[in-house]
Amino acid sequence: EYIEVFYNRQRQHSTLGYHAPVEFEARAAVA
């Protein structure tokens, strides 16, 4: 389960404009 979560955080998501969720969250926090 941990590995699945880890890879999901690294996977590129088309709904976020092909940015990783972590990067998207960082950009949202700055904006």
Stockholm file with secondary structure:
# STOCKHOLM 1.0

chainA/1-31         EYIEVFYNRQRQHSTLGYHAPVEFEARAAVA
#=GR chainA/1-31 SS CHHHHHHHHHSCBGGGTSBCHHHHHHHHHHC
#=GC SS_cons        CHHHHHHHHHSCBGGGTSBCHHHHHHHHHHC
//
